[in-house]
Structures are given as C-alpha cells and as structure tokens.
Amino acid sequence: MSGTRRYYIVFVGLLAAFALAACSEAPSQPLRVGINPWPGYAPLFLAADKGFFAEEGVEVELVELSSLADVRRAFERGQTDGMASSLVEVLDADRNSDRAPVIALMADYSNGADVILAKRDITGIAALKGQRIGLEPGSLNRFILARALAQGGLTMDEVEIVSLPQLALQEAVEADAVDAVVTYPPISTGIEQTGLFAQMFSSAEMPGEVVDVVSFDRETALRRTSDIDAFVRAWGRAVDEMRQNPKESYQIIGRHIGMSAKDLEDTYRGIEVISADRQAEFLRSDGPLADGIQTLSAILWPDEADVDARSVGRFFGESAYVSWAGTE
C-alpha cells in the first residue's frame, strides 16, 4: 500500500472519529419556554439572569411573548417545548392540538393580583349588567369574570364582552370603548394609574382558584426529565433569591415585564409564589391542582365530561410526577 493511500485512510478515519466525538458531546438544544409579562412566573427571568439555570446544568431559552394566547399558540405549533401559563392554556392545548402538556411546576396562585376594574360610577357587580367588559379571549379572564358575575347574580349573557388583547386594554379604557376590564399586572397597574377605573373585584375573593403553572410537551417531559429537574431546582433558587434580596430581584424582573420595583413589591402582596419545596403539595394526581383542573374544565365546558377524576392524571404523568414532586 502506498504512503499516499495509507495517509488517506488514516485521514478519513480521523475525520470519522472527530465526527462521532462531536455527535456524542454535542449539547442538547435549550429548553424553550414561552412566557408573557406576569409577575407570578417572572422568577424564571431571575433564574436566567442570575445564571441559576446554567449552574443547575440546563440551558433554557425564555421566549418572551405579549399575551397568553400567543404563548399557547407557540406551544401548540411546536415553537416552544413548554409554556408558563394559567390552567386554561394547558386545557386548551390539550383539547385543541396534537401536543400533550404535562405540568412540571406550580408557579403561583393569584390572591388579589387578577382584578376587574370598572368606571368609578359602577359600584357593584350587579351594576355590570349590560356593560361593555374588555377581556382577552380564550384566557382565564373569562373564568374570573364568570365567577364574579355569579356573585352579583348575573350570567355572561347579561354583559357585552369586548374581546381585546391585554396590551390593548388601557387604550380601550382611555378611548371610552369599555366600561370594565378583566386584567392583571402590569396592565392593571397602568390602568389604575389613569384614575379612570377602580377595582371592584379581585382574585382574593376566589382564593386558590386562579393558578399558574409551567408545563412541557409530554415527549419533551419524558425525554428530558433530568433537564426539567434542573429547571425546577433553578426556579426554587430564584424564589429563594426573591425572598432574600427582594430589591435587586424586583429590579431585574421589572426590566423584563415593564414594572417598577415599587409596583412589583405591591403586586407580590397579591400573589403567592410557590417555592420548590412546596411542589409536592400540588403535583399530585389527587391534589389541589388536579381538583382545580376538574373544576375549571366543568365551568368552561359544562356540556362535556372532558376531564374527570380518572383522566386528570394525564396532566401530570406518573414518571414525571414522581421525579418532580419527589413523591409517589
């Protein structure tokens, strides 16, 4: 065999070896998580900025979108692996797409931060009859409004729904296009600062019912369990950081969601953020989060037995539930 021939074989062999090494050592793609401006799951921004994800061994890309509807659509189209959202988006994605969301993290529950704001001469829920109410369609806002109207003896058919994205609500208020809105920070903060609308109802009047989670497509959840474990650990570190260093944490979060540190301090009084060590309380197929899924499904789709006690477990997944919640 000639020297040239031997050289060629060795060279090709080295290329193949390098290629195999590159493949075996190639990093996995980042976990892409859709998120919109809402303080409840904004500790994810803190985890990214402080390097907690990297330190826990997972690469995460937070895909910032303007609304919950956009977050859900991105997830359904496969543009993201997971989403930070309310339970409504989880249920909608499960019903209306080929993707199967599995809840990995209980982020928060709203205890006063989600609000109904109305013109100052509308003094009670019953006075909303016949009024124009702005809200984001296909979101938890519809559920909040239904619960509030029921307290005033009204139904959804007795008000005029004006479907608007969250970012358009303040403009609608200032243009006198609506009489009330269902909203949350930072949009609610801006509207209240106009002095035109005042709060008439909040999620504090329906404790534990308005919750937010982070969910991942089932295929991602099963394939990347260790990455999601790391994701949850980083979340826990971010929540701890918020509590230990609130001033700096609120400044970092505020840059992402457009709120001042002072406004965030006020807002977090109405949000219960769930730390990592409390996840097992919620991530059980027979726990409070599962109860919330059944209740919400029954309210949103009363004519369908879409989610019952036997099927609710699909939103957790046995292997994921054991791993993330640390329980059986």
WOJO-V600272 format. One record per backbone hydrogen bond with DSSP energy under -1.0 kcal/mol. NH is the residue of the N-H (numbers start at 1). CO is the residue of the C=O. E is the energy in kcal/mol with one decimal. If there is no record, write none. Layout:
nh = (NH;NH)
co = (CO;CO)
e = (E;E)
This chain:
nh = (6;7;8;9;10;11;12;13;14;15;16;17;18;19;20;21;22;23;24;25;31;33;34;35;44;45;46;47;48;49;50;52;53;55;56;57;58;61;63;65;71;72;73;74;75;76;77;78;79;81;82;83;84;85;90;91;92;93;94;95;96;97;102;103;104;105;107;108;109;110;111;113;115;116;117;118;119;122;128;129;130;131;133;134;135;142;144;145;146;147;148;149;150;151;152;153;154;158;159;160;162;164;168;169;172;173;174;175;176;177;179;180;181;182;183;188;190;191;192;193;194;195;198;200;201;203;205;206;209;212;213;214;215;216;217;218;221;222;223;224;228;229;230;231;232;233;234;235;236;237;238;239;240;241;242;243;244;245;249;250;251;252;253;254;255;256;257;258;259;264;265;266;267;268;270;271;272;274;278;279;281;282;283;284;287;291;292;293;294;295;296;297;298;299;300;301;304;306;312;314;315;316;317;321;322;323;324;325;326)
co = (2;3;4;5;6;7;8;9;10;11;12;13;14;15;16;17;18;19;20;21;59;61;82;63;41;42;42;43;44;45;46;47;47;51;52;54;53;31;33;35;67;68;69;70;71;72;73;75;74;32;32;215;34;213;86;87;88;89;90;91;92;93;216;315;214;214;212;212;272;210;270;270;183;201;181;198;179;119;125;126;158;128;160;180;162;139;140;141;142;143;144;145;146;147;148;150;149;155;156;131;133;135;165;166;168;169;170;171;173;172;132;132;117;134;115;184;186;187;188;189;191;192;118;116;116;114;202;203;206;108;85;105;83;102;81;100;217;218;219;220;224;225;226;227;228;229;230;231;232;233;234;235;236;237;238;239;240;241;245;246;247;248;249;250;251;253;253;254;254;260;261;262;263;264;267;268;109;107;275;276;278;279;279;282;284;287;288;289;290;291;292;293;294;295;296;297;301;304;308;311;312;313;313;317;318;319;320;321;322)
e = (-2.4;-2.4;-2.2;-2.3;-2.6;-2.6;-2.6;-2.4;-2.5;-2.3;-2.3;-2.3;-2.8;-2.4;-2.5;-2.5;-2.6;-2.3;-2.5;-1.9;-2.8;-2.6;-2.4;-2.5;-1.6;-1.5;-1.2;-2.5;-1.9;-2.8;-2.5;-1.8;-1.1;-2.2;-1.7;-1.2;-2.3;-3.1;-2.7;-2.8;-1.9;-2.7;-2.4;-2.4;-1.8;-2.8;-2.1;-1.5;-2.4;-2.2;-2.1;-2.3;-2.8;-2.5;-1.1;-2.5;-2.9;-2.5;-1.9;-2.0;-2.9;-1.1;-2.9;-3.7;-2.7;-1.6;-1.8;-1.5;-1.7;-3.0;-3.2;-1.4;-2.6;-2.6;-2.3;-2.7;-2.1;-2.2;-2.2;-1.4;-3.3;-2.6;-3.2;-3.0;-2.0;-1.3;-2.3;-2.5;-2.4;-2.3;-2.3;-3.0;-2.0;-1.2;-1.0;-1.3;-3.0;-1.6;-1.3;-2.7;-3.0;-2.4;-1.8;-1.6;-1.9;-2.3;-2.6;-1.7;-1.4;-2.9;-2.9;-1.6;-2.6;-2.2;-2.5;-1.8;-1.7;-2.1;-2.6;-1.7;-1.2;-1.2;-2.8;-2.8;-1.2;-2.1;-2.0;-1.7;-1.8;-2.7;-3.0;-2.4;-2.3;-2.5;-2.4;-2.0;-2.7;-2.5;-2.0;-2.6;-2.1;-2.4;-2.1;-2.2;-2.4;-2.1;-2.4;-2.0;-2.3;-2.1;-2.1;-2.4;-2.2;-2.4;-2.3;-1.7;-2.1;-3.1;-2.2;-3.0;-1.6;-2.1;-2.7;-2.7;-1.3;-1.0;-1.9;-1.6;-1.1;-2.4;-2.3;-1.9;-2.5;-2.8;-2.3;-1.0;-2.7;-2.5;-1.3;-1.4;-1.3;-1.5;-2.8;-1.9;-2.0;-2.0;-2.1;-1.9;-1.9;-2.5;-2.7;-2.3;-2.0;-1.7;-2.7;-2.5;-1.9;-1.5;-1.7;-1.8;-1.9;-1.7;-2.7;-3.1;-2.3;-2.1;-3.1;-1.8;-1.1)
